[in-house]
Amino acid sequence: MKVAILGSGTWGRALATLVAEAGHRPHIGYRGRPPGGFPGSPNLSGLVRDADLVLVAVHAGAVREVIRSAKPGPREQVVIATRGLESGESGWLSDIVTAESACVQVGALAGPAIAAEIMKRQPSAQIVASEFDAVCQRTQEALHSASCRVYTSSDLRGVELAGACVAVYAVIMGLADAMGQGVSVRGVVITRSLAEAGRLGAALGAQASTFAGLAGVGDLVAAGSHPEHPGYAAGAALARNEPVPDTLAAEVGALLTLSQRHGVDMPILQALAAIIAGKLRPRLAIDMLMRREAKQTER
């Protein structure tokens, strides 16, 4: 099987490694300098037309531009292999694919798979979701190997949302660790973050089991524990009063807009947005969250 990977960054090369481990042929679509170690092409549309599966591995804000360049057609199967939402009316990355191209067979990939560990051939696991069984089956075949287990789901919105939430909640994990808050706070952040994500998921009709599985708790535990994960690293930078990527503010803002649109309270997400905007100091944010009114249940 020939797999086109759109994106030559660390994550794109990690996905190429998984495809090769599974016994298939990865080809990376790139801009600028060719990626080392794997065949590739700057001709995205040509690469896509010649592939059996397309994995999109650029950051959320670049997905629209890449899809416009790649122009996948109705026969192509495209899987969003990045986490996040796009700022705008819809936000869903899978919707961008169908809006900007003739492609209809779309899926999303999430789960505890850290690029740095994949490159060292350490074990990982992922889950692919799509309304099309063929998309799930082909993605599973393309990535499943002795070093990576791949599961399937029909809950496309749930997996996309869980991935977007993990991408930003990992920032809180890195922030708390860098501030020396201890393992108990990690436990609080994990459970409360997933509770927030689950409430939003319920409002969107997603399956509760998605947030309790690989796309939710599994991904957050991994992302919130590895110093080379982009979200975790951004949180540590925030704790040191260092600048963070502009894309982070956009992704947090998109998720916050989605929660407000559906009337879902997400205090941890709101606190993170205020910290990034420089309106709230990290230590005060944690203090405020701990002082919230006591509840009878965790939900």
C-alpha positions in Angstrom: 0.0 0.0 0.0 1.2 3.5 -0.8 0.4 6.1 1.9 0.7 9.8 1.2 1.6 11.8 4.3 0.9 15.5 3.9 3.4 17.2 6.3 7.1 16.8 6.7 7.4 17.8 10.4 8.2 15.6 13.3 4.8 14.0 13.4 4.7 13.4 9.6 8.0 11.6 9.8 6.7 9.6 12.8 3.7 8.5 10.8 5.9 7.5 7.9 7.9 5.4 10.3 4.7 3.6 11.4 3.7 3.0 7.8 7.1 1.5 7.0 6.9 -0.6 10.2 3.6 -2.0 9.0 5.2 -3.1 5.7 3.9 -0.3 3.5 5.3 2.5 1.4 5.2 6.0 2.9 5.6 9.1 0.7 5.8 12.5 2.4 4.3 15.6 0.8 6.4 18.7 1.7 7.1 22.3 1.2 10.6 23.6 1.0 13.4 21.2 1.9 12.8 17.5 1.3 12.4 15.3 4.4 15.3 13.0 5.1 14.9 9.3 5.2 11.7 8.9 3.3 10.7 9.5 -0.4 8.5 12.5 -1.0 7.3 15.1 -3.3 6.3 18.8 -3.3 3.6 18.0 -5.8 0.8 17.3 -3.3 -2.0 16.7 -5.8 0.1 14.2 -7.7 1.1 12.5 -4.5 -2.5 12.2 -3.4 -3.8 10.8 -6.7 -1.2 8.1 -6.7 -1.9 7.0 -3.0 -4.1 4.4 -1.5 -4.5 6.5 1.7 -3.8 10.1 2.6 -2.8 11.1 6.2 -2.9 14.9 6.9 -0.1 15.7 9.4 0.1 19.5 9.4 -1.1 21.7 12.3 -4.8 22.5 12.4 -4.4 26.0 11.0 -2.7 24.7 7.9 -5.1 22.0 7.0 -7.3 24.2 4.7 -4.4 25.4 2.6 -2.9 21.8 2.3 -6.3 20.4 1.2 -6.7 23.1 -1.4 -3.2 22.3 -2.8 -3.7 18.5 -2.6 -7.2 18.5 -4.2 -8.2 14.9 -3.1 -11.1 13.5 -5.2 -14.0 11.3 -4.4 -12.0 8.1 -4.7 -9.4 9.2 -2.1 -9.6 8.3 1.5 -8.3 11.2 3.7 -7.6 10.9 7.5 -6.9 13.9 9.7 -3.9 12.8 11.7 -3.5 16.0 13.6 -5.2 17.4 16.7 -7.1 20.6 17.0 -9.9 22.7 15.5 -9.7 25.6 13.0 -10.9 29.0 14.1 -14.2 29.8 12.3 -17.8 28.8 11.9 -17.3 25.0 11.8 -13.9 24.3 13.2 -13.9 20.6 12.4 -10.9 19.6 10.3 -12.8 16.7 8.7 -15.4 19.3 7.4 -12.6 21.3 5.8 -11.6 18.3 3.7 -15.1 17.9 2.3 -15.7 21.6 1.9 -12.4 22.3 0.1 -12.3 19.2 -2.1 -14.4 16.5 -3.8 -13.4 14.0 -1.1 -16.1 12.4 0.9 -14.4 9.5 2.6 -12.8 11.2 5.7 -11.6 10.0 9.0 -9.7 11.2 12.1 -6.8 9.7 14.0 -6.0 10.1 17.7 -4.5 8.2 20.7 -1.4 7.9 22.8 1.4 8.1 20.2 4.3 10.4 20.8 6.5 11.2 17.8 9.7 11.1 19.8 8.9 7.6 21.1 7.7 6.3 17.7 11.0 7.3 16.2 12.7 5.2 18.8 10.4 2.2 17.9 8.7 2.3 21.3 5.2 0.9 21.5 2.1 3.1 20.9 -1.6 2.9 20.1 -4.1 4.9 18.1 -7.7 5.0 17.2 -9.2 5.9 13.8 -12.8 7.1 13.4 -14.9 7.5 10.3 -18.4 7.1 9.1 -16.9 4.9 6.4 -15.8 1.4 7.5 -13.4 1.2 4.5 -11.5 4.3 5.8 -11.1 2.7 9.2 -10.0 -0.6 7.8 -7.5 0.8 5.4 -6.0 3.1 8.1 -5.7 0.2 10.5 -3.9 -1.8 7.8 -1.6 1.0 7.0 -0.5 1.7 10.6 -1.0 -1.5 12.6 2.2 -3.4 13.5 4.0 -5.0 16.4 4.9 -1.5 17.6 1.6 0.2 17.1 -1.9 -1.1 17.8 -4.7 0.6 15.8 -8.3 0.4 16.8 -11.4 1.6 15.0 -14.5 3.7 15.8 -17.5 5.2 14.2 -17.5 8.2 16.5 -15.8 10.7 14.2 -16.9 13.8 16.1 -15.9 12.3 19.5 -12.5 11.3 18.3 -11.9 14.7 16.7 -13.1 16.5 19.8 -11.1 14.3 22.2 -7.9 15.0 20.1 -8.6 18.7 20.1 -9.1 18.7 23.9 -6.0 16.7 24.6 -3.9 19.1 22.4 -4.8 22.0 24.8 -5.2 20.2 28.1 -1.7 18.8 27.7 -0.6 22.4 28.1 -2.1 22.6 31.6 -0.2 19.4 32.5 3.1 20.9 31.4 2.3 24.1 33.2 1.5 22.4 36.4 4.5 20.1 36.3 6.9 23.1 35.6 5.3 24.9 38.6 6.0 21.9 40.8 2.4 21.3 41.7 2.8 17.6 42.4 1.2 14.4 41.2 -2.2 15.0 42.9 -2.7 18.1 40.8 -1.9 16.0 37.7 -4.7 13.6 38.8 -7.1 16.6 39.2 -6.2 18.0 35.9 -6.6 14.7 34.0 -10.0 13.9 35.6 -11.5 17.4 35.5 -10.2 18.0 31.9 -11.8 14.8 30.7 -15.0 15.7 32.5 -15.1 19.1 30.7 -14.4 17.4 27.3 -17.0 14.7 28.0 -19.7 17.4 28.8 -19.0 19.1 25.5 -18.9 15.7 23.7 -22.4 14.9 25.1 -23.7 18.2 23.9 -22.4 17.3 20.4 -23.8 13.8 20.4 -20.4 12.1 20.8 -20.0 8.7 22.6 -19.0 8.9 26.3 -16.8 5.8 25.8 -14.6 7.8 23.4 -13.3 10.1 26.2 -12.7 7.2 28.5 -10.6 5.4 25.8 -7.5 5.9 23.8 -8.6 9.2 22.2 -9.3 10.7 25.6 -7.7 9.5 28.8 -5.1 7.4 26.9 -3.9 10.3 24.8 -4.0 12.9 27.7 -1.9 10.7 30.0 0.7 10.3 27.3 0.7 13.9 26.0 0.7 15.3 29.5 3.7 13.3 30.5 6.3 13.7 27.7 8.5 16.8 27.6 8.7 16.6 23.8 5.0 16.7 23.3 4.2 20.2 21.8 1.4 20.9 24.2 3.3 19.8 27.3 6.4 21.8 26.1 4.2 24.9 25.6 2.9 24.6 29.1 6.3 24.4 30.6 7.2 27.6 28.5 4.2 29.4 29.9 5.4 28.6 33.5 8.7 30.2 32.6 7.0 33.3 31.1 8.4 32.4 27.7 6.5 32.9 24.4 4.3 30.0 23.1 3.4 29.3 19.4 0.7 31.6 18.0 -1.2 28.5 16.8 -1.8 27.5 20.5 -3.9 30.6 21.2 -5.9 29.9 18.0 -6.6 26.3 18.9 -7.6 27.2 22.5 -9.8 30.0 21.2 -11.5 27.7 18.7 -12.3 25.1 21.4 -13.6 27.8 23.7 -15.8 29.2 21.0 -17.3 25.8 20.4 -18.0 25.3 24.1 -19.7 28.7 24.3 -21.8 28.0 21.3 -23.2 24.9 22.9 -23.5 26.4 26.4 -20.9 24.1 28.1 -18.9 25.4 31.0 -15.2 24.6 30.7 -13.4 26.4 33.5 -10.0 24.8 32.9 -10.1 25.7 29.3 -11.2 29.3 30.2 -8.3 29.6 32.7 -5.8 28.5 30.0 -7.2 31.0 27.5 -6.7 33.8 30.2 -3.2 32.7 31.0 -2.2 32.6 27.3 -3.7 36.1 26.8 -1.7 37.4 29.8 -4.8 38.1 31.8 -4.2 35.6 34.5 -1.1 34.3 36.3 -0.7 30.5 36.3 -0.4 30.1 40.0 -3.5 32.2 40.6 -5.4 30.2 38.0 -4.7 26.9 39.8 -5.7 28.6 43.1 -9.0 29.8 41.6 -9.8 26.3 40.2 -9.1 24.7 43.6 -11.4 27.2 45.3 -14.4 26.6 43.0 -17.6 25.7 44.8 -17.7 22.1 46.0 -19.9 19.7 44.0 -21.8 16.6 45.1 -20.5 14.6 42.1 -17.5 14.8 39.8 -19.6 15.7 36.8 
